[in-house]
Each structure stands twice: as structure tokens, then as C-alpha cells.
Amino acid sequence: MRSLRLVPGLLLLVAPAAAQTGFVAPASVISGVQAIGYDFGSGYPTNSISQVAVPIAVLIPIGKRLSLDAGTFYASTRVTPAVGSHETLNGFTDTQLRGSYVVGKDALVVSLMANLPTGKKTVSTSVLSGYAANNFLLFPVNAYTNGASITGGLALAGTTGGWNLGIAGSVRYNGQYEPYTDQGSALTYKPALEGRARVGADRLLGSSRFQVGFTFSTFGTDNFGGSTGGGLSTNQPGNRYIGEMSLAAPVSSGSISVYVWDFYRAARGTPTPNAIEHENIFTSGVSSSWSLNRSLALEPGVEARFWMPNDGTGQLYSAAAGLRWSLSPHLAFTPGGKFGFGHIRAPGAASASSLTGWGANGLLRYTF
């Protein structure tokens, strides 16, 4: 039932330079379209997976210390299996509401977030949720609904010896909910308490900026069952560890950034046959930004991602290009696209299948 974004959306993140840059951003509205899809070669249990997602986010500052934001997605996810007809799920995701307050001189940020269960549900036999939550493929929406929850967090930033340092922590309390439309109260899910801690640092190295961060997430034991479900069962999600590092350097009229990150999910509980018990995902890439004129910048990049579960394997090599276009002092448009290729072997499969991926996006941000 659980899923975890590698880059959490509305959860509290550390910004090591927050004390120097100021926390509260101007009021803005963000929307657009994000599309991503994958096609698999023969031998893989699925022919294709695609998703089109429309983000809707609003940020409202109140004074110089308080910031409120809200966000949701409308998403359409489609899976075509190798045998049988395709499945499609269309609808809104859960809505996240967050308030953040700056204490002192931008040194301490207190955050409270509520997850409202407005997301679309599917039937218990659907394979859509499992594919969308795949940590290797990285869809914009990895879960339509996770029930009601409250997350409280603290982030502290400071400087020492040329370093900007940050540390943050959050605790999430989850309510019980019914995950499927065809089960009702016969099957309920109660996620346990979650905890997350993050540390980050950055500094200048000559004219370049070096950044490093580490995130640890831990979970209690989830319970699921129901009045007619034949008793209570448990699920123990594995702890998550994410390490990140990047170096950005100015070059002529632009900049180049080299980055790596590694995601590891430890094994806990007893997985079902052919399930992913634990996994590691390593990613490295180069991104850049080149100014074409005062209002337009070109942003190309390349990336390699390697998936190493307890059983199975995957590699994906991709190239991307985008634009950052200031249409006016208040309106920014960021269109882009990407294409990738590689191969993947599902858990339990005897051999690997070819993998091709594509993506396109066009996001608008209006600041007022």
C-alpha cells in the first residue's frame, strides 16, 4: 500500500541556504501537463505503461513569516499487459495542505501538513497502483490515495566555516482508510507512524557550488484486514535511505551541474513470491542551463539510472532538453521532453526485456 517519492512533494525538506536566501516565496499558481510512458519488449509481463498528470498548486504567503500552500494532481494512468485488455484509472489524487512558519532570522521553520483523502480509488484486482508506485520508473503520481494523515516537521539552518548546514525531521500520523472501491469496510488499511530525518550542506568551491544531503525514513508496522477479511494482517515497509551529491559550476553564459543520488530500501517483513523484497537505485547525470537571451534559457541533460532489487535488474539511459521561458515578469513557462532506452528483468523472470521511455512536460507558473 505504501509508496515513497524519491523527491517528496509537499513534505518538509531541508534547504541548507535558507538562512541566507529567505524562506517565504511570492504568491504563485503552478499548473501544466506532465506525461511519461514506457514500452517493454517481449518476455516482460506488461507491454506498456503511461501516465498523464496535471499538477495544480497554489502558494500564498501571509506576511514575512507564514506561508500556506495546497496541491493536487489530476492523473490518467494506463497499463497494457502482455496478456489481456488494458486498464485505465482517471481521477484526482489526494489534496495536500501545508502551513510553514519561520521563527527568528530564517533559522527555524515549523511545518504542518494535512493529507485529505480526495484521491480516486480502484478495485482490489487492479495492477495500476503497483506499477505507478515503481521507484525505478518514477511517474509523477505514484499513488492516487493514501488516506487522511497529519505531518509535523521542523527544519533548522545555519552556517559554519563557509558551510551552509541544514537539518530537518518530520513525523506523520496516518488514519485508517478503505483502499478499494469493491471491498468497502471488508478491507481496511491502517498505516503506522512514519518518521523522517534529513541533513544537508552546501558551500562554494571557487566559483562552483557543492551540495550534499542524506535522508532516512522509517515506518512502523501497518495493519490491514476487516470485519469479513478473516483476521488482521500486517505489512512492514523497509526503511529508506537516500544520499545525494551535486556540483554546479558556471561555464561561459550558463552553468553545468553533475549529480548523483542513491536510493536504498531495506527488507522487512515477509514478501510475497516474486515480489521486490529490497532494492537499490543508483542515478547519475549531467544537467545544464544556457542563456539564449534575457528571457529564454536552454536546459539539456543526460542521465543513467540503475535498478538493483533482490531479484531482477534494470538500466535506463536518457537524454532530455527543456526551455525556461520568462513570458512576462509574472509568468514563466517550462516546456521539455526526454527519451530513454535500456533493459529490465522483472522479479522471477528468466531473461531481460528491452525498455524504451519517453516524457514531455509543459509547466506554467504565475507569480503575483
URDA-V649147 format. One record per residue. N is the residue number from 1. RES is the residue in one letter. OMEGA is omega in radians with two decimals (* if undefined). BURIAL is # if it has 24 or more other C-alpha atoms within 12 Angstrom, else .. D_CENTER is the distance of its C-alpha to the mean C-alpha in Angstrom with 1 decimal. Layout:
[[N/RES/OMEGA/BURIAL/D_CENTER] [N/RES/OMEGA/BURIAL/D_CENTER]]
//
This chain:
[[1/M/-3.05/#/15.9] [2/R/2.99/#/13.1] [3/S/-3.09/#/9.6] [4/L/3.03/#/7.0] [5/R/3.06/#/3.2] [6/L/3.06/#/4.6] [7/V/-3.01/#/4.0] [8/P/-3.04/./4.7] [9/G/-3.05/#/6.1] [10/L/3.07/#/9.7] [11/L/-3.10/#/10.3] [12/L/3.10/#/12.8] [13/L/3.02/#/12.2] [14/V/2.97/#/15.3] [15/A/-3.02/#/16.8] [16/P/-3.11/#/19.7] [17/A/-3.06/#/21.7] [18/A/-3.11/#/21.4] [19/A/-3.10/#/25.0] [20/Q/-2.99/./26.2] [21/T/-3.05/./24.2] [22/G/-2.99/./24.3] [23/F/-2.98/#/21.6] [24/V/3.14/#/22.3] [25/A/3.11/#/21.2] [26/P/3.11/#/23.4] [27/A/-3.09/#/23.1] [28/S/3.05/#/21.0] [29/V/-3.10/#/19.7] [30/I/3.04/#/16.8] [31/S/-3.10/#/16.7] [32/G/-3.13/#/17.1] [33/V/3.02/#/16.1] [34/Q/3.14/#/13.4] [35/A/3.12/#/14.7] [36/I/-3.13/#/13.9] [37/G/3.13/#/16.3] [38/Y/3.03/#/17.8] [39/D/-3.05/#/21.4] [40/F/3.12/#/22.9] [41/G/-3.12/#/26.4] [42/S/-3.14/./29.1] [43/G/3.10/./28.8] [44/Y/-3.07/#/25.1] [45/P/-3.12/#/24.9] [46/T/3.08/#/23.0] [47/N/-3.09/#/24.2] [48/S/3.05/#/21.1] [49/I/3.09/#/17.8] [50/S/3.12/#/16.6] [51/Q/3.00/#/14.5] [52/V/-3.06/#/15.3] [53/A/3.11/#/13.2] [54/V/3.10/#/14.8] [55/P/3.07/#/12.9] [56/I/-3.09/#/15.5] [57/A/3.13/#/15.2] [58/V/3.10/#/18.2] [59/L/-3.10/#/18.9] [60/I/3.03/#/22.4] [61/P/3.07/#/24.0] [62/I/-3.04/./27.0] [63/G/-3.09/./29.4] [64/K/-3.04/./28.3] [65/R/-3.05/#/26.5] [66/L/3.10/#/24.7] [67/S/3.10/#/21.6] [68/L/3.05/#/20.4] [69/D/3.12/#/17.4] [70/A/-3.11/#/16.3] [71/G/3.04/#/13.7] [72/T/3.05/#/13.3] [73/F/2.78/#/12.9] [74/Y/-3.00/#/15.7] [75/A/3.01/#/14.7] [76/S/-3.12/#/17.0] [77/T/-3.08/#/16.2] [78/R/3.09/#/19.2] [79/V/3.06/#/20.1] [80/T/-3.12/#/23.5] [81/P/3.11/#/24.9] [82/A/3.10/./27.6] [83/V/3.13/./30.0] [84/G/-3.10/./30.1] [85/S/-3.09/./28.8] [86/H/3.05/./25.4] [87/E/3.13/#/23.2] [88/T/3.06/#/21.4] [89/L/3.13/#/19.4] [90/N/3.08/./19.5] [91/G/3.12/#/18.7] [92/F/3.00/#/16.7] [93/T/3.01/#/13.8] [94/D/3.10/#/14.3] [95/T/3.13/#/15.1] [96/Q/3.08/#/14.0] [97/L/-3.10/#/16.8] [98/R/2.99/#/16.8] [99/G/-3.13/#/19.8] [100/S/-3.10/#/20.0] [101/Y/-3.14/#/23.4] [102/V/3.12/#/24.7] [103/V/3.12/./27.6] [104/G/-3.09/./30.1] [105/K/3.12/./29.7] [106/D/-3.08/#/25.9] [107/A/-3.08/#/25.9] [108/L/3.11/#/24.4] [109/V/3.09/#/21.6] [110/V/-3.05/#/21.6] [111/S/3.06/#/18.8] [112/L/-3.10/#/19.0] [113/M/3.08/#/16.4] [114/A/3.05/#/17.4] [115/N/-3.12/#/15.5] [116/L/-3.03/#/18.0] [117/P/3.11/#/18.2] [118/T/-3.02/#/18.8] [119/G/3.13/#/16.7] [120/K/3.08/#/18.7] [121/K/3.08/#/19.9] [122/T/-3.13/#/21.2] [123/V/-3.04/./24.0] [124/S/-3.12/./24.0] [125/T/-3.08/./25.1] [126/S/3.07/#/22.1] [127/V/-3.04/#/20.0] [128/L/-3.06/#/17.4] [129/S/-3.13/#/15.0] [130/G/3.13/#/15.2] [131/Y/-3.12/#/14.5] [132/A/-3.10/#/11.5] [133/A/-3.12/#/9.9] [134/N/-3.08/#/10.8] [135/N/-3.14/#/8.9] [136/F/-3.07/#/11.2] [137/L/3.00/#/11.0] [138/L/3.03/#/7.3] [139/F/3.11/#/8.0] [140/P/3.11/#/6.9] [141/V/3.14/#/7.9] [142/N/3.06/#/7.8] [143/A/3.12/#/10.4] [144/Y/-3.12/#/13.0] [145/T/3.09/#/14.5] [146/N/-3.13/#/14.5] [147/G/-3.14/#/17.7] [148/A/3.10/#/18.7] [149/S/3.08/#/17.6] [150/I/3.12/#/18.4] [151/T/3.05/#/16.6] [152/G/-3.09/#/18.8] [153/G/3.05/#/18.0] [154/L/3.06/#/20.1] [155/A/-3.10/#/19.6] [156/L/-3.13/#/22.6] [157/A/3.11/#/23.2] [158/G/3.13/#/26.4] [159/T/3.05/./28.2] [160/T/3.04/./30.6] [161/G/-3.13/./32.5] [162/G/3.12/./30.5] [163/W/2.89/./27.1] [164/N/-3.03/#/24.6] [165/L/3.09/#/23.1] [166/G/3.06/#/20.5] [167/I/-3.11/#/19.8] [168/A/3.07/#/17.8] [169/G/3.11/#/17.6] [170/S/3.08/#/16.5] [171/V/-3.10/#/17.9] [172/R/3.05/#/16.7] [173/Y/-3.07/#/19.5] [174/N/3.07/#/18.8] [175/G/3.09/#/21.5] [176/Q/3.12/#/23.0] [177/Y/3.10/#/22.3] [178/E/-2.99/#/23.4] [179/P/-3.03/#/20.7] [180/Y/-3.12/#/23.0] [181/T/-3.06/./25.4] [182/D/-3.10/./28.2] [183/Q/-3.12/./28.4] [184/G/-3.13/./28.6] [185/S/3.10/./29.8] [186/A/3.10/./30.8] [187/L/3.09/#/27.3] [188/T/-3.13/#/25.3] [189/Y/3.14/#/22.2] [190/K/3.08/#/22.1] [191/P/3.12/#/19.1] [192/A/3.13/#/20.5] [193/L/3.09/#/19.7] [194/E/3.05/#/16.6] [195/G/-3.12/#/16.8] [196/R/3.08/#/14.7] [197/A/-3.13/#/16.3] [198/R/3.01/#/15.4] [199/V/-3.13/#/18.0] [200/G/3.14/#/18.0] [201/A/3.00/#/20.9] [202/D/3.10/#/22.0] [203/R/3.06/#/25.4] [204/L/3.00/./27.6] [205/L/-2.98/./29.2] [206/G/3.08/./31.9] [207/S/-3.14/./30.3] [208/S/3.09/./26.9] [209/R/3.14/#/24.0] [210/F/3.13/#/22.6] [211/Q/3.12/#/19.4] [212/V/3.13/#/18.3] [213/G/3.11/#/16.0] [214/F/-3.14/#/15.4] [215/T/3.08/#/13.4] [216/F/3.11/#/14.9] [217/S/3.14/#/13.9] [218/T/-3.02/#/16.7] [219/F/3.00/#/17.5] [220/G/-3.12/#/20.9] [221/T/3.11/./22.5] [222/D/3.09/#/21.5] [223/N/3.03/#/24.4] [224/F/-3.09/#/24.9] [225/G/-3.14/#/28.2] [226/G/-3.07/./30.5] [227/S/3.13/./34.1] [228/T/-3.03/./34.9] [229/G/3.06/./32.3] [230/G/3.08/./34.7] [231/G/-3.06/./33.4] [232/L/3.07/./30.3] [233/S/-3.09/./27.9] [234/T/3.06/./25.3] [235/N/-3.13/#/21.9] [236/Q/3.10/#/20.9] [237/P/3.12/#/17.3] [238/G/3.04/#/17.3] [239/N/3.12/#/16.4] [240/R/3.10/#/13.4] [241/Y/3.13/#/14.1] [242/I/3.05/#/12.2] [243/G/-3.09/#/14.6] [244/E/3.10/#/14.2] [245/M/3.13/#/17.2] [246/S/3.07/#/18.2] [247/L/-3.13/#/21.5] [248/A/-3.09/#/22.1] [249/A/3.06/#/25.7] [250/P/3.11/./27.7] [251/V/3.11/./29.6] [252/S/-3.09/./32.3] [253/S/-3.11/./30.8] [254/G/-3.13/./27.2] [255/S/3.09/#/24.8] [256/I/3.13/#/23.2] [257/S/3.04/#/20.3] [258/V/-3.05/#/20.0] [259/Y/2.99/#/16.9] [260/V/2.95/#/16.0] [261/W/-3.12/#/13.4] [262/D/3.12/#/13.8] [263/F/3.12/#/12.0] [264/Y/3.05/#/14.6] [265/R/-3.10/#/14.8] [266/A/-3.13/#/18.4] [267/A/2.98/#/20.6] [268/R/3.12/./21.9] [269/G/-3.13/./24.0] [270/T/-3.11/./25.7] [271/P/3.07/./23.6] [272/T/-3.14/./25.2] [273/P/3.14/./26.9] [274/N/3.09/./24.8] [275/A/3.09/./21.6] [276/I/-3.11/#/19.1] [277/E/3.06/#/20.5] [278/H/-3.07/#/18.5] [279/E/3.05/#/16.6] [280/N/3.11/#/15.9] [281/I/3.12/#/13.8] [282/F/-3.10/#/15.2] [283/T/3.03/#/14.3] [284/S/-3.10/#/16.7] [285/G/3.08/#/17.4] [286/V/3.06/#/19.4] [287/S/-3.10/#/18.6] [288/S/3.09/#/21.3] [289/S/-3.09/#/22.5] [290/W/-3.13/#/26.1] [291/S/3.08/./28.0] [292/L/2.99/./30.1] [293/N/-3.03/./31.7] [294/R/-3.06/./31.3] [295/S/-3.03/./28.8] [296/L/3.10/./27.0] [297/A/3.07/#/25.0] [298/L/-3.05/#/24.0] [299/E/3.07/#/20.8] [300/P/3.10/#/21.0] [301/G/3.05/#/19.2] [302/V/-3.07/#/19.2] [303/E/3.04/#/16.9] [304/A/-3.10/#/17.6] [305/R/-3.07/#/15.3] [306/F/-3.10/#/17.1] [307/W/-3.09/#/16.4] [308/M/3.05/#/18.9] [309/P/3.12/#/19.0] [310/N/3.08/#/22.3] [311/D/-3.08/#/23.6] [312/G/3.12/#/22.5] [313/T/3.10/#/21.1] [314/G/3.03/#/19.2] [315/Q/3.13/#/19.3] [316/L/3.12/#/17.8] [317/Y/-3.02/#/19.3] [318/S/3.04/#/18.3] [319/A/-3.08/#/19.6] [320/A/3.06/#/18.3] [321/A/-3.14/#/20.2] [322/G/3.09/#/19.6] [323/L/2.97/#/21.6] [324/R/-2.93/#/21.3] [325/W/3.06/#/24.2] [326/S/-3.10/#/25.7] [327/L/3.11/./27.7] [328/S/3.09/./29.2] [329/P/-3.09/./29.0] [330/H/-3.01/./26.7] [331/L/3.10/./24.8] [332/A/-3.12/#/22.3] [333/F/-3.11/#/21.2] [334/T/3.04/#/18.7] [335/P/3.12/#/19.3] [336/G/3.11/#/18.3] [337/G/3.12/#/18.2] [338/K/3.08/#/17.7] [339/F/-3.12/#/19.4] [340/G/3.11/#/19.1] [341/F/3.12/#/21.3] [342/G/3.07/#/21.7] [343/H/-3.07/#/22.5] [344/I/3.03/#/21.2] [345/R/-3.12/#/23.1] [346/A/3.06/#/22.0] [347/P/-3.13/#/23.1] [348/G/-3.13/./26.8] [349/A/-3.11/./27.4] [350/A/-3.09/./30.4] [351/S/-3.10/./29.2] [352/A/3.09/#/26.3] [353/S/3.09/#/25.6] [354/S/-3.10/#/24.8] [355/L/3.00/#/21.4] [356/T/-3.11/#/20.9] [357/G/3.11/#/17.9] [358/W/3.10/#/17.7] [359/G/3.09/#/15.7] [360/A/3.12/#/16.8] [361/N/3.02/#/15.8] [362/G/-3.06/#/17.8] [363/L/3.09/#/16.6] [364/L/3.04/#/19.2] [365/R/3.10/#/19.3] [366/Y/-3.13/#/22.6] [367/T/-3.11/#/23.7] [368/F/*/./26.8]]
//
